[in-house]
Amino acid sequence: MLGFVTLLLALSQIGAPLIIPIWIGAAVWLFGQDQPGWGIFMIFWGVVVTVIDNFIKPFLIGVGVAIPLSLTILGVFGGFVAFGFLGLFIGPTLIAVGYTLLNAWRGDPSTISEAAVIH
Protein backbone atom coordinates (compact mmCIF):
# COMPACT_ATOMS: atom_id res chain seq x y z
CA MET A 1 0.00 0.00 0.00
CA LEU A 2 2.81 2.43 0.85
CA GLY A 3 4.47 1.65 -2.48
CA PHE A 4 1.30 2.48 -4.40
CA VAL A 5 0.83 5.76 -2.52
CA THR A 6 4.46 6.63 -3.20
CA LEU A 7 3.97 5.89 -6.91
CA LEU A 8 0.96 8.21 -7.09
CA LEU A 9 2.76 10.99 -5.24
CA ALA A 10 5.88 10.67 -7.40
CA LEU A 11 3.86 10.81 -10.61
CA SER A 12 1.89 13.84 -9.47
CA GLN A 13 5.01 15.97 -8.86
CA ILE A 14 2.97 18.14 -6.51
CA GLY A 15 2.90 15.53 -3.75
CA ALA A 16 6.62 14.79 -3.98
CA PRO A 17 7.46 16.32 -0.58
CA LEU A 18 4.92 13.95 0.98
CA ILE A 19 7.04 10.97 -0.09
CA ILE A 20 9.57 11.65 2.67
CA PRO A 21 7.12 10.85 5.52
CA ILE A 22 6.27 7.60 3.78
CA TRP A 23 9.93 6.55 3.70
CA ILE A 24 10.38 7.60 7.32
CA GLY A 25 7.22 5.74 8.37
CA ALA A 26 8.39 2.57 6.63
CA ALA A 27 11.81 2.85 8.30
CA VAL A 28 10.27 3.39 11.74
CA TRP A 29 8.03 0.38 11.22
CA LEU A 30 11.06 -1.74 10.24
CA PHE A 31 12.97 -0.58 13.33
CA GLY A 32 9.91 -1.48 15.42
CA GLN A 33 9.92 -4.98 13.90
CA ASP A 34 13.57 -5.51 15.00
CA GLN A 35 14.88 -5.10 11.46
CA PRO A 36 17.53 -2.35 11.88
CA GLY A 37 19.44 -3.32 8.73
CA TRP A 38 16.34 -2.97 6.56
CA GLY A 39 15.40 0.24 8.38
CA ILE A 40 18.77 1.82 7.61
CA PHE A 41 18.51 0.62 4.01
CA MET A 42 15.02 2.14 3.75
CA ILE A 43 16.30 5.52 4.99
CA PHE A 44 19.26 5.41 2.59
CA TRP A 45 17.10 4.31 -0.34
CA GLY A 46 14.48 6.96 0.43
CA VAL A 47 17.10 9.73 0.43
CA VAL A 48 18.57 8.51 -2.88
CA VAL A 49 15.20 8.17 -4.60
CA THR A 50 13.96 11.54 -3.31
CA VAL A 51 17.10 13.30 -4.54
CA ILE A 52 16.80 11.67 -7.95
CA ASP A 53 13.10 12.47 -8.20
CA ASN A 54 13.32 16.11 -7.08
CA PHE A 55 16.60 17.27 -8.61
CA ILE A 56 17.92 15.01 -11.35
CA LYS A 57 14.61 14.42 -13.16
CA PRO A 58 13.88 18.14 -13.82
CA PHE A 59 17.50 18.58 -14.92
CA LEU A 60 17.19 15.69 -17.40
CA ILE A 61 13.90 17.07 -18.71
CA GLY A 62 15.59 20.39 -19.48
CA VAL A 63 18.73 18.97 -21.13
CA GLY A 64 17.29 18.64 -24.63
CA VAL A 65 15.45 21.95 -24.57
CA ALA A 66 16.94 25.43 -24.93
CA ILE A 67 14.72 26.97 -22.24
CA PRO A 68 15.57 27.79 -18.62
CA LEU A 69 15.18 24.97 -16.11
CA SER A 70 12.78 27.08 -14.06
CA LEU A 71 10.37 27.26 -17.02
CA THR A 72 10.62 23.50 -17.50
CA ILE A 73 9.70 22.88 -13.86
CA LEU A 74 6.90 25.46 -14.10
CA GLY A 75 5.61 23.62 -17.18
CA VAL A 76 5.60 20.28 -15.36
CA PHE A 77 3.75 21.65 -12.31
CA GLY A 78 1.35 23.82 -14.28
CA GLY A 79 0.66 21.09 -16.79
CA PHE A 80 -0.19 18.63 -14.05
CA VAL A 81 -2.51 21.09 -12.32
CA ALA A 82 -4.26 21.99 -15.58
CA PHE A 83 -4.36 18.64 -17.41
CA GLY A 84 -3.65 15.91 -14.84
CA PHE A 85 -1.14 13.16 -15.57
CA LEU A 86 -1.14 13.92 -19.30
CA GLY A 87 -0.17 17.47 -18.37
CA LEU A 88 3.25 16.22 -17.26
CA PHE A 89 4.00 16.07 -20.99
CA ILE A 90 1.69 18.77 -22.33
CA GLY A 91 2.83 21.50 -19.90
CA PRO A 92 6.55 21.55 -20.73
CA THR A 93 5.74 21.21 -24.43
CA LEU A 94 3.44 24.25 -24.38
CA ILE A 95 5.98 26.26 -22.37
CA ALA A 96 8.79 25.35 -24.82
CA VAL A 97 6.70 26.28 -27.88
CA GLY A 98 5.55 29.53 -26.29
CA TYR A 99 9.09 30.45 -25.20
CA THR A 100 10.48 29.77 -28.68
CA LEU A 101 7.71 31.75 -30.37
CA LEU A 102 8.22 34.68 -27.98
CA ASN A 103 11.96 34.75 -28.68
CA ALA A 104 11.35 34.54 -32.44
CA TRP A 105 8.81 37.39 -32.22
CA ARG A 106 11.31 39.49 -30.27
CA GLY A 107 13.88 38.86 -33.03
CA ASP A 108 16.31 36.83 -30.93
CA PRO A 109 18.89 35.60 -33.47
CA SER A 110 19.47 32.32 -31.61
CA THR A 111 15.90 31.14 -32.38
CA ILE A 112 15.85 32.05 -36.07
CA SER A 113 17.35 29.36 -38.28
CA GLU A 114 19.32 30.25 -41.40
CA ALA A 115 16.71 28.53 -43.56
CA ALA A 116 14.02 30.88 -42.29
CA VAL A 117 15.94 34.03 -43.21
CA ILE A 118 15.01 35.33 -46.66
CA HIS A 119 17.97 36.82 -48.49
N, C-alpha and C positions, 0 to 999 in steps of 0.2 A: 504494500500500500504506500509506504514512504517513497519507494522508487517511482511509482506512478505519479504521485504528487510532485516529486522533483522533476520529472519529465515535463509535466504541464507547466510548471513554473519556469523551467529553462527555456521552453519554446516560446513562452509569452514575452520574455525579455523584460516585462514590467515587474514581474514577481521574482526576479533573480535575487534580490537581497533576502528574500524569504527562504532561500535554499539553505543558507547558513544555519538557521535554527533546526532545520531537518537533519543536517549532518551532525550537529551538536547533540540533538536528541537521540539519534541512533548510537552515537559514541557513548553517551551516558547510559543508555540501556545496555550496551555491551559491557561497560564497566560494572554495572549492577548485576550482570549475569556471570561475573567472575571470568570475563574474557578480556583481560587488559591488552593483550597483543592485538586483537581485532579492534578494540576501541582506539588504540593509538593509530592503527592503520586507517580506520575510518576518519579520524581527524586529519591525518596527512592527506588522504585521498580527497577529502572534502575541500581542503585548502587548494590543492592542485587543480581540481575540476573547477572550482569557483574562479580561480585566477584565469584559467583558460577561457572560461565562459564569458567573463566580464571584461577582459582586456585583450586577449589575443584574437578572439573572434571578430570584434569590430575592426581591429587592425587588418586582419585578412580580408574582410569585406571591402575595405577601402584601398587595398593594394592595386587592384586593376582599374581603378577609377581616378580621374584627375580632379577630384573634388576634395575639400577638406574633410578630415575624419569626423569633425563635429557635425557636419551636414549629413554624413553617412549614418551616424548614430541617431540623429534627429529623424532621418528618414525611416529607420528601423522602428523607433518608438512610435512616431506619428502614424506610420503605416499600420502598425499593429492596432493602435487605438481606433483608427478609422475603418480598417478593412478586416480586422481579425488576423488569423494565422496567415492568410494569403497576403496580407499587408506587409509581412516581413520581407516579401520580395517586391511588392508593388511600390511601397514607400520609398526605398532607396532608388528605385528606377525612376520614379517621378521626380525626385529631388535632383538626380543626375541630369535628366533631360532638361529640367527647368534651369539648372545652374549653367549648363552648356548653352542653352538658348539665350539666357541673360547676358553671358559673356560675349556671344556672337553679336547680339544686338548692340552692346556697348562698344563693339569694334575691337575687342581684345584679339591681338594678332595670334595668340597661341591657340585659339579655338577655330580659326579660319584656315582651312586646308588650302594648299596651292591649287588644287583642282577647282575650288570654288571661286577663285579670283579670276575675273575676266580681264584679259589684257587688251 
